Amino acid sequence: MIKIQKKDFNLENEIKKIKEKHSDIGALNIFTGYVRDFNNSKDVEYINLEVYKEMAVNELSKIKNKAIEDWGLIDCLIIHRFGKLYVNDKIVLVACFSSHRNNSFEACKYIMDYLKKDAPFWKKEYYNNGSNWLENSN
């Protein structure tokens, strides 16, 4: 499942929804990304994430489906927020459900590497003395 949203999410509730659908899950690997308070030698006050939602859903669906196929995942959840987010706010959740741990670890890393480098999101950080658009990176 892919969710691109402004609102916050509850990690436990999101995981529970998927676990209730599948009794064969033996492993779950989760990555949760947060807004941090310091980047590029500056104190961060907040970030603003922009997204072309239709493109993001389409691209993230391709990556999710490839991960499911390549690592035999039982299910996969990607939630990515956009809009104005403050320090300690959650930005992203990637949850990979599989029968065995290595599959979920590898798939989660693959998806996060894509999100950090190639996903169609644009991030601008705001500081007490200016702002800066960030380049995608690993």
C-alpha positions as CSV (number, residue, x, y, z in Angstrom):
1,M,0.0,0.0,0.0
2,I,1.2,3.5,-0.8
3,K,0.0,6.5,1.1
4,I,1.1,10.1,0.3
5,Q,-0.4,12.4,2.9
6,K,-0.1,15.5,5.0
7,K,-1.4,14.1,8.2
8,D,0.7,12.2,10.7
9,F,0.4,8.4,11.0
10,N,0.4,6.0,13.9
11,L,3.1,3.4,13.4
12,E,1.4,0.7,15.5
13,N,-2.0,1.1,13.9
14,E,-0.6,1.0,10.4
15,I,1.3,-2.2,11.2
16,K,-1.7,-3.8,12.9
17,K,-3.9,-3.3,9.9
18,I,-1.5,-5.3,7.7
19,K,-0.8,-7.9,10.3
20,E,-4.6,-8.6,10.6
21,K,-4.7,-9.4,6.9
22,H,-1.9,-12.0,7.0
23,S,-1.2,-14.9,9.3
24,D,2.0,-16.0,7.5
25,I,4.2,-13.0,8.4
26,G,7.3,-14.1,10.1
27,A,9.4,-10.9,9.8
28,L,8.8,-7.2,9.7
29,N,11.4,-4.6,9.0
30,I,10.5,-1.0,9.5
31,F,12.2,2.2,8.7
32,T,10.8,5.4,10.1
33,G,12.4,8.8,9.1
34,Y,12.1,11.9,11.2
35,V,12.8,15.6,10.7
36,R,16.1,16.2,12.5
37,D,17.1,19.5,14.2
38,F,20.5,19.9,12.5
39,N,21.7,19.5,8.9
40,N,24.4,21.0,6.8
41,S,25.9,22.8,9.8
42,K,22.7,24.7,10.5
43,D,19.9,24.4,13.1
44,V,16.7,23.3,11.3
45,E,13.4,24.8,12.4
46,Y,11.2,22.9,9.9
47,I,11.1,21.5,6.4
48,N,8.6,21.8,3.6
49,L,8.2,18.8,1.4
50,E,6.6,19.2,-2.0
51,V,5.3,16.4,-4.1
52,Y,3.6,15.7,-7.4
53,K,1.2,13.2,-5.8
54,E,0.1,11.3,-8.9
55,M,3.7,10.8,-10.1
56,A,4.8,9.8,-6.6
57,V,2.1,7.2,-6.2
58,N,2.9,5.8,-9.6
59,E,6.7,5.6,-9.0
60,L,6.4,4.3,-5.5
61,S,4.0,1.6,-6.6
62,K,6.6,0.4,-9.2
63,I,9.3,0.3,-6.5
64,K,7.0,-1.5,-4.0
65,N,5.9,-4.1,-6.6
66,K,9.6,-4.7,-7.6
67,A,10.5,-5.2,-3.9
68,I,7.5,-7.6,-3.4
69,E,8.6,-9.6,-6.5
70,D,12.3,-9.6,-5.9
71,W,12.2,-10.4,-2.2
72,G,9.0,-12.4,-2.0
73,L,7.4,-10.0,0.4
74,I,4.0,-10.8,1.8
75,D,3.1,-7.1,1.9
76,C,4.7,-3.7,1.9
77,L,3.6,-0.3,3.2
78,I,5.1,3.0,2.2
79,I,3.8,6.2,3.8
80,H,5.4,9.5,2.8
81,R,4.3,12.8,4.2
82,F,4.4,16.2,2.5
83,G,3.8,19.8,3.6
84,K,5.3,21.7,6.6
85,L,7.0,19.3,9.1
86,Y,8.7,20.3,12.3
87,V,11.7,18.8,14.1
88,N,10.8,15.3,15.4
89,D,7.8,14.9,13.0
90,K,7.7,11.6,11.1
91,I,8.4,12.0,7.4
92,V,8.4,8.4,6.1
93,L,7.5,4.9,7.0
94,V,8.6,1.8,5.0
95,A,7.4,-1.5,6.4
96,C,8.3,-4.8,4.6
97,F,6.5,-8.0,5.7
98,S,7.9,-11.4,4.8
99,S,8.3,-14.9,6.0
100,H,12.0,-14.5,6.8
101,R,14.0,-11.5,8.1
102,N,16.6,-11.2,5.4
103,N,14.0,-10.6,2.7
104,S,12.4,-7.8,4.7
105,F,15.8,-6.2,5.6
106,E,16.9,-6.2,2.0
107,A,13.6,-5.0,0.6
108,C,13.3,-2.2,3.1
109,K,16.9,-1.0,2.3
110,Y,16.1,-1.1,-1.4
111,I,13.0,1.0,-1.0
112,M,14.6,3.6,1.3
113,D,17.6,3.9,-1.1
114,Y,15.2,4.8,-3.8
115,L,13.2,7.2,-1.7
116,K,16.4,9.1,-0.7
117,K,17.8,9.3,-4.2
118,D,15.1,9.1,-6.8
119,A,11.6,9.7,-5.4
120,P,9.7,12.7,-6.8
121,F,9.7,14.7,-3.5
122,W,11.4,18.1,-3.1
123,K,12.6,19.2,0.4
124,K,13.3,22.7,1.5
125,E,14.9,23.2,5.0
126,Y,14.1,26.4,7.0
127,Y,16.6,27.8,9.5
128,N,16.5,30.8,11.8
129,N,18.4,32.8,9.1
130,G,17.2,31.5,5.8
131,S,16.3,28.4,3.8
132,N,17.8,25.9,1.4
133,W,16.5,23.4,-1.1
134,L,18.2,20.0,-0.6
135,E,19.4,17.7,-3.3
136,N,18.4,14.0,-3.2
137,S,21.2,11.8,-2.0
138,N,21.9,8.4,-0.5
